[in-house]
């Protein structure tokens, strides 16, 4: 997929050579921008009537980024006590922010291009844009230019610290490095109870949305076998599509069956989270579940740390590969799991 070479590429109009599907997507993006502008205008009036300042925080995706940046809300609330705070995101991620007590309204856009168009009008008193300079919609291919801190780009953002630190600085905020939190709706525990999970289980997430982050998929069933046979624990797999199904070890397959917050609740009650750099790993950090994380080289970043808070402070054992994750052996991962489980009883007692 081509990355736009000119950060000043505008979202008008779609090149005629683009496919019909892309043109339809772009028309949807423009309509989404109109709707967002209208919504923010109404909220600006509502904020004025209540003598509050309208602040818009925008981070459209991905869900791990949104979870990592949750402390931005508290920072803005502390800095601006009388504020009407709006979070703008993709519709599929509304669940992550709609229950937050510090967020007054949630607005959605079909893609980043909608925000690129709408942000030009500066309807809010302040716009907190958590996208790094050059972030773009992979369909529209329109890059966002973030004047708050144009030095932070897709090519260097992990050189500015954790994901939270980098995105906060991209928005012109201090380099926040605080523990993220999740806010759960009523009734979620009843839904989780219906799953019938045993108390002693380990959650595995084995596949991300980028193959470069993945450990060889054929090695995960052996790790699952050792957790079950050698340690006597149930293995629960989460994610979009099962990797453990390729093996012969019994496990609980919850792939594609849970919402984001339901997934987080399942992780929260686990003895251990084992996985790669991914959105579920950010959920695990947010609910303070002890972890074993497999990290390799990513986009030229060798020793990057995606997490703030619990995992950064030692809540996870991080297995690093100097190059690709291919270099990590099954024995190394299994040993880290066994060692981390030895320290997880306190966590289990606190969440039971």
ROZA-448003 format. One record per residue (C-alpha): residue number from 1; x, y, z negated. Coordinates in steps of 0.5 Angstrom, whole numbers, always signed. Each point is the difference from the previous one (the first is absolute). Example, Ala and Ser with C-alpha at 12.3 -4.5 7.8 and 13.67 -1.06 7.14 Angstrom:
<nodes>
<num=1 c1=+25 c2=-9 c3=-16>;
<num=2 c1=+2 c2=+7 c3=+2>;
</nodes>
This chain:
<nodes>
<num=1 c1=+0 c2=+0 c3=+0>;
<num=2 c1=+3 c2=+7 c3=+2>;
<num=3 c1=+1 c2=+5 c3=-5>;
<num=4 c1=-1 c2=+7 c3=+2>;
<num=5 c1=+6 c2=+3 c3=+1>;
<num=6 c1=-3 c2=+7 c3=-1>;
<num=7 c1=-2 c2=+2 c3=-7>;
<num=8 c1=-4 c2=+6 c3=+4>;
<num=9 c1=-4 c2=-5 c3=+4>;
<num=10 c1=-7 c2=+3 c3=-1>;
<num=11 c1=-7 c2=-4 c3=-1>;
<num=12 c1=-3 c2=+3 c3=+7>;
<num=13 c1=-1 c2=-3 c3=+4>;
<num=14 c1=+1 c2=-8 c3=+1>;
<num=15 c1=+4 c2=-1 c3=+6>;
<num=16 c1=-4 c2=-2 c3=+6>;
<num=17 c1=+5 c2=-6 c3=+1>;
<num=18 c1=-3 c2=-3 c3=-7>;
<num=19 c1=-4 c2=-6 c3=+0>;
<num=20 c1=-8 c2=+0 c3=+0>;
<num=21 c1=+1 c2=-3 c3=-7>;
<num=22 c1=+5 c2=+6 c3=-2>;
<num=23 c1=-4 c2=+5 c3=+2>;
<num=24 c1=-6 c2=-2 c3=-3>;
<num=25 c1=+4 c2=-1 c3=-7>;
<num=26 c1=+3 c2=+7 c3=+1>;
<num=27 c1=-8 c2=+3 c3=+1>;
<num=28 c1=-1 c2=-3 c3=-6>;
<num=29 c1=+6 c2=+3 c3=-3>;
<num=30 c1=-3 c2=+7 c3=+2>;
<num=31 c1=-7 c2=-1 c3=-2>;
<num=32 c1=+3 c2=-3 c3=-7>;
<num=33 c1=+4 c2=+7 c3=+0>;
<num=34 c1=-6 c2=+4 c3=+1>;
<num=35 c1=-4 c2=-4 c3=-6>;
<num=36 c1=+6 c2=+1 c3=-5>;
<num=37 c1=+0 c2=+8 c3=+2>;
<num=38 c1=-7 c2=+0 c3=-2>;
<num=39 c1=+0 c2=-4 c3=-6>;
<num=40 c1=+6 c2=+4 c3=-3>;
<num=41 c1=-4 c2=+7 c3=+2>;
<num=42 c1=-6 c2=-3 c3=-4>;
<num=43 c1=+5 c2=-2 c3=-6>;
<num=44 c1=+4 c2=+7 c3=+0>;
<num=45 c1=-7 c2=+3 c3=-1>;
<num=46 c1=-2 c2=-5 c3=-5>;
<num=47 c1=+7 c2=+2 c3=-4>;
<num=48 c1=-1 c2=+7 c3=+1>;
<num=49 c1=-7 c2=+0 c3=-3>;
<num=50 c1=+3 c2=-4 c3=-6>;
<num=51 c1=+6 c2=+5 c3=+0>;
<num=52 c1=+5 c2=-6 c3=+1>;
<num=53 c1=+6 c2=+0 c3=+5>;
<num=54 c1=-1 c2=-5 c3=+6>;
<num=55 c1=+6 c2=-5 c3=+1>;
<num=56 c1=+0 c2=-5 c3=+5>;
<num=57 c1=+5 c2=-6 c3=-1>;
<num=58 c1=+1 c2=-4 c3=+7>;
<num=59 c1=+3 c2=-7 c3=+0>;
<num=60 c1=-4 c2=-4 c3=+5>;
<num=61 c1=+4 c2=-6 c3=+0>;
<num=62 c1=+3 c2=-5 c3=-2>;
<num=63 c1=-3 c2=-3 c3=-6>;
<num=64 c1=+6 c2=-1 c3=-4>;
<num=65 c1=+2 c2=+7 c3=+2>;
<num=66 c1=-6 c2=+3 c3=-3>;
<num=67 c1=+1 c2=-5 c3=-7>;
<num=68 c1=+7 c2=+3 c3=+0>;
<num=69 c1=-2 c2=+7 c3=+0>;
<num=70 c1=-6 c2=+0 c3=-5>;
<num=71 c1=+4 c2=+4 c3=-5>;
<num=72 c1=-1 c2=+6 c3=+5>;
<num=73 c1=-7 c2=+1 c3=-3>;
<num=74 c1=+2 c2=+1 c3=-7>;
<num=75 c1=+6 c2=+4 c3=+2>;
<num=76 c1=-5 c2=+5 c3=+4>;
<num=77 c1=-5 c2=+0 c3=-6>;
<num=78 c1=+5 c2=+2 c3=-5>;
<num=79 c1=+3 c2=+5 c3=+5>;
<num=80 c1=-7 c2=+3 c3=+2>;
<num=81 c1=-5 c2=-2 c3=-6>;
<num=82 c1=-6 c2=+3 c3=+4>;
<num=83 c1=+0 c2=-3 c3=+6>;
<num=84 c1=-4 c2=-4 c3=+5>;
<num=85 c1=+4 c2=-6 c3=+2>;
<num=86 c1=-1 c2=-3 c3=+7>;
<num=87 c1=+3 c2=-6 c3=+3>;
<num=88 c1=+0 c2=-2 c3=+7>;
<num=89 c1=+2 c2=-7 c3=+2>;
<num=90 c1=-3 c2=-5 c3=+5>;
<num=91 c1=-6 c2=-3 c3=-1>;
<num=92 c1=+2 c2=-7 c3=-2>;
<num=93 c1=+4 c2=+3 c3=-6>;
<num=94 c1=-5 c2=+4 c3=-3>;
<num=95 c1=-1 c2=-5 c3=-6>;
<num=96 c1=+7 c2=+1 c3=-2>;
<num=97 c1=-2 c2=+8 c3=-2>;
<num=98 c1=-7 c2=+0 c3=-1>;
<num=99 c1=+0 c2=-2 c3=-7>;
<num=100 c1=+6 c2=+5 c3=-2>;
<num=101 c1=-3 c2=+4 c3=-5>;
<num=102 c1=+5 c2=+6 c3=+2>;
<num=103 c1=-3 c2=+0 c3=+7>;
<num=104 c1=-6 c2=+4 c3=+1>;
<num=105 c1=-2 c2=-2 c3=+8>;
<num=106 c1=+3 c2=-5 c3=+5>;
<num=107 c1=+0 c2=+2 c3=+7>;
<num=108 c1=+1 c2=-5 c3=+6>;
<num=109 c1=+3 c2=+0 c3=+7>;
<num=110 c1=+1 c2=-5 c3=+5>;
<num=111 c1=+7 c2=+1 c3=+1>;
<num=112 c1=+6 c2=+5 c3=-1>;
<num=113 c1=-1 c2=+4 c3=+6>;
<num=114 c1=-7 c2=+2 c3=-3>;
<num=115 c1=+4 c2=+3 c3=-6>;
<num=116 c1=+5 c2=+3 c3=+5>;
<num=117 c1=-5 c2=+4 c3=+3>;
<num=118 c1=-4 c2=+2 c3=-6>;
<num=119 c1=+6 c2=+2 c3=-4>;
<num=120 c1=+1 c2=+6 c3=+5>;
<num=121 c1=-6 c2=+4 c3=-3>;
<num=122 c1=+3 c2=+0 c3=-7>;
<num=123 c1=-7 c2=+0 c3=-3>;
<num=124 c1=+2 c2=-2 c3=-7>;
<num=125 c1=+4 c2=+4 c3=-5>;
<num=126 c1=+6 c2=-5 c3=+0>;
<num=127 c1=+1 c2=-6 c3=+5>;
<num=128 c1=+4 c2=-5 c3=-3>;
<num=129 c1=+3 c2=-4 c3=+6>;
<num=130 c1=+3 c2=-7 c3=-3>;
<num=131 c1=+2 c2=-2 c3=+7>;
<num=132 c1=+7 c2=+0 c3=+2>;
<num=133 c1=+2 c2=+5 c3=+6>;
<num=134 c1=-1 c2=-4 c3=+7>;
<num=135 c1=-5 c2=-5 c3=-3>;
<num=136 c1=-5 c2=-2 c3=+6>;
<num=137 c1=-6 c2=-4 c3=+2>;
<num=138 c1=+2 c2=-6 c3=+3>;
<num=139 c1=-5 c2=+1 c3=+5>;
<num=140 c1=-1 c2=+8 c3=+1>;
<num=141 c1=+8 c2=+0 c3=+0>;
<num=142 c1=-1 c2=+7 c3=-3>;
<num=143 c1=+6 c2=+2 c3=-5>;
<num=144 c1=-2 c2=+4 c3=-6>;
<num=145 c1=+5 c2=+6 c3=-2>;
<num=146 c1=+0 c2=+1 c3=-7>;
<num=147 c1=+3 c2=+7 c3=-2>;
<num=148 c1=+0 c2=-1 c3=-7>;
<num=149 c1=+6 c2=-4 c3=+1>;
<num=150 c1=+2 c2=-2 c3=+7>;
<num=151 c1=+7 c2=-3 c3=-2>;
<num=152 c1=-4 c2=-6 c3=-3>;
<num=153 c1=-1 c2=-5 c3=+6>;
<num=154 c1=-2 c2=-7 c3=+2>;
<num=155 c1=+7 c2=-1 c3=+1>;
<num=156 c1=+3 c2=+2 c3=-7>;
<num=157 c1=-6 c2=+1 c3=-5>;
<num=158 c1=+3 c2=-6 c3=-4>;
<num=159 c1=+6 c2=+4 c3=-1>;
<num=160 c1=-4 c2=+5 c3=-4>;
<num=161 c1=-1 c2=-5 c3=-6>;
<num=162 c1=-6 c2=-5 c3=-1>;
<num=163 c1=-7 c2=+0 c3=+5>;
<num=164 c1=-3 c2=+5 c3=-5>;
<num=165 c1=+6 c2=+4 c3=-1>;
<num=166 c1=+1 c2=+1 c3=+8>;
<num=167 c1=-7 c2=+1 c3=+1>;
<num=168 c1=-1 c2=+5 c3=-5>;
<num=169 c1=+6 c2=+4 c3=+2>;
<num=170 c1=-3 c2=+0 c3=+7>;
<num=171 c1=-6 c2=+3 c3=-2>;
<num=172 c1=+4 c2=+6 c3=-3>;
<num=173 c1=-1 c2=-3 c3=-7>;
<num=174 c1=+6 c2=-2 c3=-6>;
<num=175 c1=+3 c2=-7 c3=+1>;
<num=176 c1=-6 c2=-3 c3=-4>;
<num=177 c1=+3 c2=-7 c3=-3>;
<num=178 c1=-6 c2=-2 c3=-4>;
<num=179 c1=-4 c2=-6 c3=-2>;
<num=180 c1=-6 c2=-1 c3=+5>;
<num=181 c1=-7 c2=-2 c3=-3>;
<num=182 c1=-6 c2=-4 c3=+3>;
<num=183 c1=-7 c2=+2 c3=-2>;
<num=184 c1=-5 c2=-6 c3=+1>;
<num=185 c1=-7 c2=+1 c3=+1>;
<num=186 c1=-5 c2=-4 c3=-5>;
<num=187 c1=-2 c2=-7 c3=+1>;
<num=188 c1=+7 c2=-2 c3=+3>;
<num=189 c1=+1 c2=-4 c3=-5>;
<num=190 c1=-6 c2=-4 c3=+1>;
<num=191 c1=+2 c2=-1 c3=+7>;
<num=192 c1=+7 c2=-3 c3=-2>;
<num=193 c1=-3 c2=-4 c3=-5>;
<num=194 c1=-4 c2=-4 c3=+6>;
<num=195 c1=+6 c2=-2 c3=+3>;
<num=196 c1=+1 c2=-5 c3=-6>;
<num=197 c1=+8 c2=+1 c3=+0>;
<num=198 c1=+4 c2=-3 c3=-6>;
<num=199 c1=+4 c2=+4 c3=-4>;
<num=200 c1=+7 c2=-2 c3=+2>;
<num=201 c1=+1 c2=+2 c3=+7>;
<num=202 c1=+5 c2=+3 c3=+4>;
<num=203 c1=-2 c2=+5 c3=+6>;
<num=204 c1=+4 c2=-1 c3=+7>;
<num=205 c1=-1 c2=+5 c3=+5>;
<num=206 c1=+5 c2=-2 c3=+6>;
<num=207 c1=-2 c2=+4 c3=+6>;
<num=208 c1=+0 c2=+7 c3=+1>;
<num=209 c1=-2 c2=+5 c3=+6>;
<num=210 c1=+7 c2=+0 c3=+3>;
<num=211 c1=+4 c2=-6 c3=+1>;
<num=212 c1=+7 c2=+3 c3=-2>;
<num=213 c1=-3 c2=+0 c3=-7>;
<num=214 c1=-1 c2=-8 c3=+0>;
<num=215 c1=+3 c2=-5 c3=-3>;
<num=216 c1=+0 c2=-6 c3=+5>;
<num=217 c1=-7 c2=-3 c3=-1>;
<num=218 c1=+2 c2=-7 c3=+0>;
<num=219 c1=+4 c2=+0 c3=-6>;
<num=220 c1=-6 c2=+3 c3=-4>;
<num=221 c1=-4 c2=-7 c3=-1>;
<num=222 c1=+6 c2=-3 c3=-3>;
<num=223 c1=+0 c2=+6 c3=-5>;
<num=224 c1=-7 c2=-1 c3=-2>;
<num=225 c1=+1 c2=-8 c3=-1>;
<num=226 c1=+6 c2=+2 c3=-5>;
<num=227 c1=-5 c2=+4 c3=-4>;
<num=228 c1=-5 c2=-5 c3=+0>;
<num=229 c1=+4 c2=-6 c3=-1>;
<num=230 c1=+6 c2=+2 c3=-4>;
<num=231 c1=-4 c2=+6 c3=-4>;
<num=232 c1=-7 c2=-3 c3=+0>;
<num=233 c1=-3 c2=+6 c3=+2>;
<num=234 c1=-6 c2=+2 c3=+5>;
<num=235 c1=+2 c2=+4 c3=+6>;
<num=236 c1=-4 c2=+5 c3=+3>;
<num=237 c1=+1 c2=+3 c3=+7>;
<num=238 c1=-2 c2=+7 c3=+2>;
<num=239 c1=+0 c2=+4 c3=+6>;
<num=240 c1=-3 c2=+0 c3=+7>;
<num=241 c1=+2 c2=-7 c3=+2>;
<num=242 c1=+2 c2=-6 c3=-3>;
<num=243 c1=+8 c2=-2 c3=+0>;
<num=244 c1=-1 c2=-6 c3=-5>;
<num=245 c1=-5 c2=-3 c3=+4>;
<num=246 c1=+5 c2=-3 c3=+5>;
<num=247 c1=+3 c2=-4 c3=-6>;
<num=248 c1=-3 c2=-6 c3=-4>;
<num=249 c1=+0 c2=+3 c3=-7>;
<num=250 c1=-7 c2=+1 c3=-3>;
<num=251 c1=-1 c2=+8 c3=-1>;
<num=252 c1=-6 c2=+5 c3=-1>;
<num=253 c1=-1 c2=+3 c3=+7>;
<num=254 c1=-2 c2=+7 c3=-2>;
<num=255 c1=+2 c2=+3 c3=+7>;
<num=256 c1=-5 c2=+5 c3=+3>;
<num=257 c1=-5 c2=-1 c3=-5>;
<num=258 c1=+1 c2=+6 c3=-5>;
<num=259 c1=+0 c2=+7 c3=+0>;
<num=260 c1=+6 c2=+4 c3=-2>;
<num=261 c1=-2 c2=+1 c3=-7>;
<num=262 c1=-2 c2=-7 c3=-1>;
<num=263 c1=+7 c2=-2 c3=+3>;
<num=264 c1=+3 c2=+5 c3=-5>;
<num=265 c1=-5 c2=-3 c3=-6>;
<num=266 c1=+3 c2=-8 c3=+2>;
<num=267 c1=+7 c2=+3 c3=+0>;
<num=268 c1=-1 c2=+3 c3=-7>;
<num=269 c1=-2 c2=-6 c3=-3>;
<num=270 c1=+5 c2=-5 c3=+3>;
<num=271 c1=+7 c2=-2 c3=-4>;
<num=272 c1=+4 c2=+2 c3=+6>;
<num=273 c1=+0 c2=+4 c3=+7>;
<num=274 c1=+4 c2=-3 c3=+5>;
<num=275 c1=+1 c2=+4 c3=+7>;
<num=276 c1=+3 c2=+4 c3=+5>;
<num=277 c1=+0 c2=+8 c3=+1>;
<num=278 c1=-7 c2=+1 c3=+1>;
<num=279 c1=-7 c2=+3 c3=-2>;
<num=280 c1=-1 c2=-5 c3=-5>;
<num=281 c1=+6 c2=+1 c3=-3>;
<num=282 c1=-2 c2=+7 c3=-2>;
<num=283 c1=-6 c2=-3 c3=-3>;
<num=284 c1=+4 c2=-4 c3=-4>;
<num=285 c1=+4 c2=+5 c3=-2>;
<num=286 c1=-6 c2=+5 c3=-2>;
<num=287 c1=-3 c2=-6 c3=-4>;
<num=288 c1=+7 c2=-1 c3=-3>;
<num=289 c1=+0 c2=-8 c3=+1>;
<num=290 c1=+7 c2=-3 c3=+0>;
<num=291 c1=+3 c2=-1 c3=+7>;
<num=292 c1=+5 c2=-3 c3=+4>;
<num=293 c1=+1 c2=+4 c3=+6>;
<num=294 c1=+4 c2=-2 c3=+7>;
<num=295 c1=+3 c2=+6 c3=+3>;
<num=296 c1=+5 c2=+0 c3=+6>;
<num=297 c1=+2 c2=+6 c3=+5>;
<num=298 c1=-5 c2=+4 c3=+2>;
<num=299 c1=+0 c2=+5 c3=+6>;
<num=300 c1=+7 c2=+1 c3=-2>;
<num=301 c1=-1 c2=+1 c3=-8>;
<num=302 c1=+4 c2=-5 c3=-3>;
<num=303 c1=-1 c2=+1 c3=-8>;
<num=304 c1=-7 c2=+4 c3=+0>;
<num=305 c1=-4 c2=+0 c3=-6>;
<num=306 c1=-8 c2=+0 c3=+3>;
<num=307 c1=-3 c2=+0 c3=-7>;
<num=308 c1=+0 c2=+5 c3=-6>;
<num=309 c1=-2 c2=-1 c3=-7>;
<num=310 c1=+0 c2=-7 c3=-3>;
<num=311 c1=+3 c2=-4 c3=+6>;
<num=312 c1=+6 c2=+5 c3=+0>;
<num=313 c1=+1 c2=+0 c3=-7>;
<num=314 c1=+1 c2=-8 c3=+0>;
<num=315 c1=-7 c2=-3 c3=+0>;
<num=316 c1=+2 c2=-4 c3=+7>;
<num=317 c1=+6 c2=-4 c3=+1>;
<num=318 c1=+2 c2=+3 c3=+7>;
<num=319 c1=+4 c2=-5 c3=+5>;
<num=320 c1=+4 c2=+4 c3=+5>;
<num=321 c1=+3 c2=-3 c3=+7>;
<num=322 c1=+5 c2=+4 c3=+3>;
<num=323 c1=-3 c2=-1 c3=+6>;
<num=324 c1=-6 c2=-3 c3=+2>;
<num=325 c1=-4 c2=-4 c3=-5>;
<num=326 c1=+2 c2=-7 c3=+4>;
<num=327 c1=+6 c2=+1 c3=-5>;
<num=328 c1=-4 c2=-2 c3=-6>;
<num=329 c1=+0 c2=-7 c3=-2>;
<num=330 c1=-6 c2=-4 c3=-3>;
<num=331 c1=+4 c2=-2 c3=-6>;
<num=332 c1=+2 c2=+7 c3=-1>;
<num=333 c1=-8 c2=+2 c3=+0>;
<num=334 c1=-2 c2=-6 c3=-4>;
<num=335 c1=+5 c2=+2 c3=-5>;
<num=336 c1=-2 c2=+7 c3=-1>;
<num=337 c1=-7 c2=-2 c3=+0>;
<num=338 c1=+1 c2=-5 c3=-6>;
<num=339 c1=+5 c2=+5 c3=-4>;
<num=340 c1=-5 c2=+6 c3=+1>;
<num=341 c1=-6 c2=-5 c3=-3>;
<num=342 c1=+4 c2=-1 c3=-6>;
<num=343 c1=-1 c2=+7 c3=-2>;
<num=344 c1=-8 c2=+1 c3=+3>;
<num=345 c1=-3 c2=-2 c3=-6>;
<num=346 c1=-1 c2=+6 c3=-4>;
<num=347 c1=-3 c2=+3 c3=+7>;
<num=348 c1=-5 c2=-6 c3=+0>;
<num=349 c1=-2 c2=+2 c3=-7>;
<num=350 c1=-1 c2=+7 c3=+1>;
<num=351 c1=-5 c2=-1 c3=+6>;
<num=352 c1=-4 c2=-6 c3=-3>;
</nodes>
